[in-house]
Amino acid sequence: MKGSEGLLATAAAAGVDVCFANPGTTEIPLVEAFDQESGVRAVLGLSEGVVTGAADGYGRMTSTPALTLLHLGPGFANGIANLHNARRARTPIINLIGEHASWHQSADAPLNSDIESLARPVSGWVGRTTSASATAGEFAEAYLAALRDRLPATLIAAADHMWSQGSMPVEVPTAPDRPQVDEQRIAEIAKVLASGRRPVLLLGGQAVENPEGIRTAVRIAAKAGGEVLAERGSARVERGPEIPPVRMLPYFPEAMNATFEGFSDLILVGARTPVSFFGYKGQPSHPLPDGVKVHELADADSDALNALAALAEATDSAAEKLPQAERPQVTAPTGALDADAIAAAIVLTQPENAIIVNEGVSSSAAYPAIADAAPAHCELSQTGGAIGMGMPVATGAAIACPDRAVINLQADGSAAYTVQALWTQARENLNVTTVICSNSRYRILDEELRRAGIDDPGAAAASMTSLADPALDWLGLARGFGVEATRATTGEELRAALSRAFTESGPHLIEAVL
């Protein structure tokens, strides 16, 4: 086999069944190899940010890595923002980056760059191919690293190693299980919970991705007289009638600090100590009230589910009856749209088992507050703060789960970063409904100006928060990429548009005008 063929055959045998790609000349041997290896589906993206974001969405839903195929260092650089988000989400991805032929690299051709320096900040593992015969084994090493570390792994593949003969598929070893939390740590946390103080369990990662993790944590907290919260920016949160509602931490540090008022101990379960998104004057980096003691039950790498189960046994809360939680009451929105109306319309119309991809801080923030009134679903949110993840992540989630409706609740400013994802959705006929919260502003920057004491910004500052001159033509953009589109200005129109989109196949875009 050629090196490219051995690599793809190894990928297919390992269960890697999709490659999100934006290839160039150095990747031609791999492009050709997809015709020889039908087990790996090639999905084309018009920009590398779409490619890497789609791989993130796929990995969040399956917990298995997709491939990306990217063109040299500049192509990879175009996709780094969404790999930054994927690293924060702890998503397994395997990046295949084409490289010049080994004998051509020293010539310093125009596209030559230091790919390793680009890749290290967003990768848990970085390697290079060394020969055609070694390529399959080197891919297997990248695959194992992506699953072991739950981070993107990057393999830089020289063109001559891909086009040369001498490769054979190799067997990929099984990834190791997550490390277990030791019994002493569990005993220490159980002692804290039995002290009669008021604890709060903060869930992240695996603990909020699994309904049983949430239920176990709620039982533990109920027994100890405490509460359960979810880390903001979790890669995936499960919700449904059989899952206890869990509040998500707010965005701004003052509100986060207020959330922890009255608690004595903070127990981290797959989460990190809360940190302010930015450093604000007079605000600490970690917005916790004085006197709150922080304890870690399980870090992001550990088996948080097993740790919670062991802690439930140690605190005699495993058989604790789940408290009856009051679900939000949602009224059908009427009249002009605002953020609350958009959230309500989605909650009242979304199909069972939908996937919500939520990218927004201002207009999209209303959804989590009432999401527990919706049918069972999961929400994928912004993990790393690099905007432009919503449309690509929705694309990858739809590839991963073709039998589920995907709803992308999307801010208009960030949508403009990776709007090319609509083309891939149309090409693959994906059931993604994109709801654009269209206020023609970077609304979060307006809020940040006010927080900085700038209530009346000058013309230059005001121009940098406005998207209104010229206004983005979302209907024209969507139709240009092959996606059916409509505009809604009232609650009634939005509910009707959503209901129609959910009954028709293929992608839809709805501009919800605020």
Buried (B, 14 or more C-beta within 10 A) or exposed (E): BBBBBBBBBBBBBBEBBBBBBBBBEBBBBBBBBBEEBEBBBBBBBBBBBBBBBBBBBBBBBBBBBBBBBBBBBBBBBBBBBBBBBBBBBBBBBBBBBBBBBBEBEEEEEEBBBEBBEBBEEBBBBBBBBEBBBBBBBBBBBBBBBBBBBBBBBBBBBBBBBBBBEBBEBBEBEEBEEBEBBEEEBBEEBBEBBEEEBBBBBBBBBBBBBBBEBBBBBBBBBBBBEBBBBBBBBBBBBBBBEEBBBBEBBBBBBBEBBEBBEEBBBBBBBBBBEBBBEEEBEEBEEBBBBEEBEBBBBBBBBBBBBBBBBBBBEBBEBBEBEBEEEEEEEBEEBEEEBBBBBBBBBBBBBBBEBBBBBBBBBBBBBBBBBBBBBBEBBBBBBBBBBBBBBBBBBBBBBBBBBEEBBBBBBBBBBBBBBBBBBBBBBBBBEBBBBBBBBBBBBBBBBBBBBEEEEEEEBEEEEBEEBEBEEEEBEBBEBBBEBBBBBBBBBBBBBBBBBBBBBBEEEBBBBBBBBB
